[in-house]
Amino acid sequence: MKIVEQSHEIISLPDNILQDIEMSGRTCYKSEKKITNDSAEKFVSKLIQNGHHAMLEFGDITVKFITNRGVTHELVRHRLFSFAQESTRYVRYDNKIEFIWPVWFKDSEKSNTDQLFITEMDIWCDLMKNASNTYKKLIQLNWKPEEARDVLPNALKTEIVVKGNIREWRHMLKLRTSLKAHPQIRALMQGLLKDLKEQVPVLFDDI
């Protein structure tokens, strides 16, 4: 058994994403002649300010997440994205099972060092060990991975590739970085949002 941190990786973010959105948007106004080498950022910013978000659908971003199964259950509810997820039906975990560390343990560690916190953490780790050992025993008894997976918890590490247009990413990030969001998915999306603001600030700075 291994405990790992969740993470994200932007695997596709076209360098000309703003230019593609500008070209699409200017088609509506037949203002293509106004395109210059540096006009895209200002034009896209104006689209966002004016609420003309349909044009943002002409720019796609693909991200790979390493997180837990509970988070991916929430991710796939965003139906307009495309998903490719690690399958517990076909992936065999008998050699090494990984689980995602809950982010609230980190937060608690900074302010709470009493025995209660240590006990809670130990309980969680014991549960992951039990699930891991039970899964391996079932595999040894010739259960198929799709059958043995029934004993694995939501904390199981999984990888998922998510592709969507800018409009949908903005919608997801607004929802999933909210204080009302589950802390695990909020932490994951906050990291992604930070990266996107650094790479294409005009598209995400208002979130």
N, C-alpha and C positions, 0 to 999 in steps of 0.2 A: 504494500500500500504506500502511496505517495500523496502528499498534500501539496498543491500548487496554487499559485496566484492566477486570477483571471487576467486577461489581457486582450488587446485588439491590434490588428495590423491592417492598415489601408493598403490594399493590393492593386487597386486601380482608381486613379484620380487623374484624368487627362489634363495635360498642360494647357490645352486650349478650351477648357470647359466653359469659361466665361465668353469666349468668342463664339462658341456654338450656340449658347443661349442668346447672345446678342443677335446673331444672324437670324435665328428663328423669330425673335421678338420684333426685329425691324421689318420682317416680311409682313407683319400685320399692318404696319404703317407705311410700307413702301419707302422706307428711309435708309435703304442699304447704302446709298451714296455717302451717308454720314459716318460710315465705319472708317476708323483710323487705327493706327497701331496701338493706341491707348484709350480707345473709346469704350471698350467692353465693360470695364469696371464701373464707370459712371452710369452706363445704360442699365446694367443689371441691378445696380443699387436703386435706380429709379423704379424699375419694375417691382422690386420688393416693397418699396415705400408706397407705391400706388396699388398694391394688392394684386398685381397682374402675375400671380404665382403659376399659372398654367405654363408659362414659358420656361419655368424652372424644371419642367419635366423633360427638357431636351438635354439635360446633363446628368450622367450616371456616375455613381461611386460604388465601388465594391470593397467590402470590409470583411476580414476574417476575425472571428471572435473565438477565444478560448474562455469558456465559462461553464456554469453548471446547467443541468437539464431543466431546472426550475426556471432559469432565466430564458432559455431557448423556448420554453412553452409560451412565455410572454412575447418573445420576439416574433414568432410565427403568426401571431394574431394580426400583425401588420400585413395584410393579405396582398397588398400591391407590390411587395418586394418579391424577389426571387431568392430561394433558399437551397443550400446544399449542406446537409448535416450528417455528421458521423452517425452511423446506424448501429444501434445496440442489437439489432437482429443478426447482423453479419460480422461485426467486430467482436473478436474473442478476447476477453480480458483476463484470462487465467494467469498470464505471466506477470502483468503489472496493472493494477487498478489505481487510477488517480482520482482524487477528489479536489474540489475547489474550496479554498479557505474562505469562510464567511467574513465579509468585510467588517461586521460589527464586533468581531473579536479584536480586530486592530484598534477600533475606536475605544473599546472598553479598556484595553491594555494601557492606554495613555492616562486614564483617570481612575482606574480601579485595580488595585493590586491585592485585594483581600482574598481569602480562601474561597469565597463563593465563586468568583470569576474563574479561578483555577479549576474548581470542580466542574463548572459548566463546560469549560474547554475540554477537560478530560472525558466527560460524558460523551461529548460529540465525537471525539477521536475514537473512543471505544466502540461507538455505534458504527463508525466507518470501517473499523477493523473487522467487526462482526459481519457486516455486509460483504466485505471483501472475501473473508474466509468462507462464508456460506456460499457465495457465488462459485468460488474455486472448487468447493466440495461437490456442488451440483454438476459442474463441468466434468469432474472426475468420474461422476456417476453416469456420464454420457448424455447429460442434458445438452440440448442445443443452446447456443448463445441466446437465441430469441426466447427460450424458455427460462433460462437461468437469470435473465435480466430482471425478472419480476422482483428479485430481492434487492436490487440496487436502488439507492435513494436519489432524490433530486440533486444532491450535492455531487453526483458523478460528473467528472470532467467530460466535456464534449467540445467538439470543434464545429463551427458553423460558418459558412460563407454567405454573406448577405449582399445582394445587389439591388439598388434602387435609385430612382431619380432624386434630384435635389429637393423637390417639393416634398416627397415622402420622408427623406432623411430629416428635413426640418420639422416635420410633424412628429416623427418618432422622438427626436431629440428634445422637443418641447415637452412631450408627455413623460419621457423616461428620465429626464434630469430634474423633474419637479420634486418638491419635498414630499409629495403624495405618492411617489413611485416607490417600489420595493428597494431597500438600500443596496442590494446586490446589483441590480440592473442600473440603478442610478449611478453607482460608482463606475461601472463599466462605461456608461454613456458619457459621463463627465470627462473621462479620459479621452474618448473619441472626439467629443466636442472641442476640447482644448486643442487637439491636433488639427482639426479642420479649421478652427479659427486662425491658426498659425499659417496654414497653407492657402486657404481661400477665404480670407476674412470677410469680404463683401457678402458672401453667401450665408454666413452664420453669426456674424457679430451681434445681431440683434436678439439672439437667443440667450 
